[in-house]
Structures are given as structure tokens and as C-alpha cells.
Amino acid sequence: MSTSILQIQPLGFPWPTLDPFLFCVYHDDAYPAGNGAFGPAASLAGRQIGQDFAGKDGWRMYHGRTVPGFPAHPHRGFETVTVVRKGRIDHADSLGATARYGDGDVQWLTTGSGIVHAEMFPLLDAAAPNPLELFQIWLNLPAASKMAAPHFTMFWSAQIPRYVEGGAEVVCIAGRVGDAEGLPPPPDSWAAQAEADLAIWTLKLAPGAAFTLPAAAGAATRRQLYFFKGSALSVDGQAIASHAAIELRGDASPELRNGGTDLVELLLLQGRPIGEPVAQYGPFVMNTEAELRQAFDDYRRTGFGGWPWPDEAPVHGADPQRFARHAGGSEDRPRD
């Protein structure tokens, strides 16, 4: 085994993660044409509606009943980083904010002291398929920030820095690679701490291309490389037999090489561990069992601000244009 590699694990659902990351899932759904009401123009027979994760016909309704997605649900104590490669997501939350984003956009949501949000996947095209592809990454918050005020930040696709070297392209969502430095993360994020050495990158390697992954700040940094598309990746000359999560030494600079004839795609999650106890139950991530009980009590008592929308699965109309309307009333749109 290459001296850069510490461990190789198969990809499952969800993907394995390392502190400070809690969760990483890859959704790749080949949705059919829409039915004019933002759901699929296809029978839902044979699906466990409300809990459809089976992947029948190459797509899932998830917790949605008429529109795919995740209707209103609460969170406390961590952050979600949602990277949408294809399709659209409609966001709504208990603070009164809404957004529609996709096609390379990233939403970085600090759940902090508590928020309820919905993430719906409207099928806007009634004449053609509606593919959806995304990562959702959960990044832990340190104890000092778990009760920070919740808010979200939009990174529109055209704003996200990219680093290109030969046949390699790195999309730098967080961290720095070459002359590309990620946009500022939310202020209460672990990623905003200089010592965190946090990076979130997607990488593409053209056939025959190689890229030397720069070393992290030191051996204490943990990094996981996910090989999820393509047929022939090698790490420092070691062939990776199938799609996998590859834990790498933080202080190593391995060469990644595409030895095949198709595109190789990778996701890198990197950061110094927070190193605190993790108490998690479903949508809440705290440091102790007592804090978890308090989270449930607070949610039952306050609803984290209540739900201001007429139903649990809001969809933002037929216009595909992307936007974000924040709780304070400001509006943000991509400048493509």
C-alpha cells in the first residue's frame, strides 16, 4: 500500500467520514419528466412513500410524498454544506428564508441553536428528464459555537474559485489550492478557524491526467478522498480497484493519476479534528446526552421559531431562476 494511504473503505450510503465531518451522502437521481405539479410523471406504485430510499427506476422520493425531497425537519449543533452538481433544490426554513439553487451552487447552513428547514427537489421540466446530483456534508460545530445563531450562506457556482493544472480541475469550496482560495465560510464555522485547516474540494482528472495533492498543514489534519466516478485511479502508483473512501496522511503529497479513458471525479474532505465528545441522535448533534435531551425539549416547546409556510414541503414555483431570500429581507441572486 502507498505510504500516503492509511485506509481504503468501500463507498456505501452514507459515505464514511472523519472528525470534524459527521456525515457525507451522495445523491444521484435520474428523475423522469415532471408532471406539471413538480413531482414525477410516473407511477409511485411500489414505493414506500414518505420513506422511499430504495432507488427504484434510478430515483427516489426520499421523505417527499408528491415532490421528491426532505420536507420540514429540525437541526441543531452542526452545519450542512450542500453541493448541487445538477438539478434544483428549494430551501425554506423556520426563520422565513427561502432559496432555489443548483447547477454547481453550494448552500452552507449553520444550524446552530436550532432551525427547521425543508429541502425539496422540484421537477421543473415537464418535457424532459430532471437529473439531480448532489453531496450533502455535515460539518460539526465546536462546543463554543453549537448555540450560535442559525443562518445560511450561498456560494453561487460562478463565484466559487477553481484551480486548473493540465488536465486537472479543482473546485475550491473551502480551503486553498494553488492560487484558488475558497470563499469565506460562515463566521461561527469550524472552517473559519485558522487552525482548522479545513478544505472541501471537488476534483476532475481528464484521461491520462495527474495531479499532486498538496500536503495539509501537518500530520494532525485528517483527510478523506472519495473516488466516486471513473474507472482507473491510482494514488502514488497504487491502483484503487473500485470506488472508495481513501484516508490519506495529512502531511503527504500523493500523486493522483487517471489511468483510464473516462473522466475521474473525486471529493476531498479535510480538517483538523475538533476532538470533542459527540452525542448525536437523528437531526441533533451535541456534546452530551443532557444537551441532546435539552435539544428535544427546546424543539417541542418552541419549534425553533415555528413553521411560517402553508405546508411542510414548499416549492417555489415554475421559474427555474436561482435566488436566495434571507430572513432579514435581503435577496441574493447569482451573477452568471
N, C-alpha and C positions, 0 to 999 in steps of 0.2 A: 504494500500500500504506500502511496505517496506520503512523504513526511509532512505534507501540508494538510492531509486529511486525518481527522480524528474519528469520524464515524460516518457511515452511509446507512440511511434508512429508506425503505420504500415510501412512496407518496400514498397517503390514504385520504380520509375525509374526517376531520381536518388534517392539515399538514403538521408535523411535529415542529415545535418552536423551542427557543431558549430564552431565559431571562435576559432582557426586560420584556420580551414579547410573550404573550399569553396564548395566542390563537392565530392561525392563518388558514383561510379557506379559499379555494379557487372554484368559482362558479363558471361553467361554460355550457350554456343552454342554447340549443338550436330551436328557438321558438318559431312556430309557423306564422303565417299571416294573422293579423289581428281581426277581431270580429266586429269592429266598429265601436265597441264599448271597452277597449283597451285590454281585453282578455284574448285568449287564443281562439281562432276559428277552427276548432277541433273538439271532438267529444272529450269530456272529462271522465267518462266511464272508466272504471278500473283503477282510478287514483284514490288515494286516501286524502280527500280534500281537507285542508287545514293542517295536514302533516305529510305533504307529498314530497319526499326526497328520493324516490326510487329511480328517477331518470327514465321513465317510460317514454319511448319515442325520442329520446335525446333531450328532454326538457322536463322541468319540474315546476309545480305551482308553489312549492315551499309552504308557507302558512297562509298564502292567499286563497280565497275561495272563488273569486271571479277574475281577479287580476293577479298574476304571479307576484310574489314578494313576501315581505315581512310586515304585516300590519302593526299597529301601535304596541310597543313593548318598552319596558324601563331599563335603564342602566345607571350604575354608579361606580366610581372609583377607578376608571381607566379611560383609554382613548380608542376610538375606531379610526383607522385610516383605510378609506375605500377607494380603490384604484379601478376605474371603469375603462376597460380597453375597447369594448363595443357596446352599443345599445344605450339606454337611458335609465336613470334612477330618479324617482320622485321622492324627495325628502319632505317630511312635515314633522314638527315637534311641539312639545308642550310649552315652549316659550313663544310660540306663534310664528316661528320661522318656516320658510319653505324654500325648496330648490329643485331644479331639474338639471342634471349633469350627466356627462358621458363622453364617449369618443376621446379618451385619454385624460379626462379631468380626474382630480383627486379631491375628495372631501376629508378633512381632518377634524374630527369631532372630539372635543374634550367633554366627557360626560360628567366628570367632577362630582359635585354633591348630589346630582340626580337629574335625569332628563328622561322623558318619554319621546320616542320617535318612531316613525314609520318609514320603511324603505320599500317602495313599490316599483315594479318593473313593467311600465305600461307598454303594450304592443301597439305602437302608433301607426304602423304601415299595414293597411288592410289589403294591399295588393301584392305583397312580397314577404318573405321571411323576416323575422325580427331577432337576429342573433344577439345574445348578451354574454359578455365575458368580463369578469372582474375578480379582483382579490379583495377580501376584507381581512384586515390585520388588526389585532387587538394589542395595543401597547400599554403596559402597566403604568400607573402613576405612583410615584413615591408617596409615603405616608403623609408628608407635609403638603401634598397637593391633592389628595383624594377628595377633599371637600371644597376644591376650587369652584368658582362659578362656571357653569357649563356654557359652551359656545362652540360654533363651528367656523372653520376657515376653508375657503375654496381656493384650490390651485387649478386654474384653468390650464388646459393642455398646452396652449401656445406659450404660457409663462414658464413652464417647468423647464429648467436647464437641461441641455443634452450635451454629451461629450462623444465625439466621433473620432475614431482612430482606425484607419484602414477599413476593414470590413466589420468593425465592432461599433455598436452604438449603445451608450449607457444613458438612460433617463434617470436623472438625479432628483428624486422626490425629497430626499433628506440626506444631509452629509455633503461631502465634496469628493469629486473625482476630476483630476486634471484641473482645467480652468472652469469647470462647472460646479457651482455651489448651489445647493438646494435653497428654496425659498424659506423665510423664517417660519419655524414651527410655532404653534400656539405658546404663549408665554409660560403657562404652567406645565408644559410637557416636559418629560424627562429629556426629550430631544433638544430642549432649549438650554440644557445644562452643558457647559463646555466639556466637563469630564465624562459625559455620556458617550461620546464617540459614536453617535448613532447614525446609521445610514440605511436608507431604503432605496434600492436601485432596481430597475429592470434592465436587462441586457439582451442584445441580439447579436448573434455571431453569424455572418454570412458563410456559406460553404467554403471551407478551407481557411477561414479567418482565425486569428488567435488574439488574445487579449491577456495581458498580465494584470491580475487583480492587485491593486496597491495594498501594501500592508496597512493594518489598522494601527491605532496609536500604541498598542502594546499587547502583550500576551493576555492581559486581563479582559480584553474585548472579546466577545463571543460573536461568531458569525456563522450563518447558515445560508448555503447556496442551494436553491431549488432548481433542478433541471426538470422542466415540465413540457417542453416541446422540442422536437427534433429527434434525430436517431443516433448521433455519434459525437458525444462529448468526451474529451479527455481532460484530466486535471494533472498537470505536471507529468504528462505522458501516461497516466493511468486511465485506461478506458473505463467509463461508467456504463455498466451493462444495460441499465434501464432508467427510466425517470425516477428521480430520487431526491431526498434531502441530504445534503452533504455538509457536515460540520467541518469547518476549516480552522486551523490555528489562526489566532488574531494577528500574530507577528510574522506570518508567512506571506509571500507574494507569488502565489501559484499562477502558472500559465494555463489559461482555459483555451481549448482548441476545438473547433468544429471540424471533425474528420469526415463528415458526410456530404451529401449532395442537397440537403434541405436545410432550412434555417433552424438554428438552435436558439431557444429562448430560455432565459434564466431570471430568477428573482433573488436578490440578496437582502437579507435582514441582518443587521449588525448593531451591536451596542454593548457597552459595559453593563454588567448585571446591576440591578438596583439592590439586590441582596437582602431584601426584607421578607418576612413571612407573607405568604399568600393564602388568604382564606376566600374561596370562591364558591358561590352557589348560583348557577344559572347566570343571570344578567348582572350580578353584583360581584365586585372584586375588592375585598378589603384586606386588612392585615390580621384581624382576629375574628373569632366566631361571634363575640359580642358585638363587633361592628357590623357583621352581617345581619344579626338579628335586628339591630337598630335600623339598618337599611330597609329591611322588610317592613318594620313598624312605621318608618317615615313614609314609605311609599303608600301603605294602606291608609295612613292618616291624611297625607297631603296630595297624593297622586303626582308628586313632583311638579306641582303647578297646575294640574288638571289637563284636560284634553280639549282644546278650543275648536276642533274640527267636527263637521257633522257626522263623520263615520270614522272607523278605525283604519281605513285604507285609502287615504286621499290620493287622487290622481289629478294632475294639473292641466287638464285639457289636451286638445289635439295638436297644438302648436309645438313643433319639435325644438324650438329655440331654447337654449340653456340660459339659466338665470339663478340668482340666489337673492332671496329677500330675508334680511336678518331681523332679529327680534326688535331691535331698536328702530326699525323702519327704513334703514338704508338698503339700497339694491345694488347688486353687483352682476355684471354680465361679462362674458369672455370678449376679448379684443382680438379675435382671429383675423 
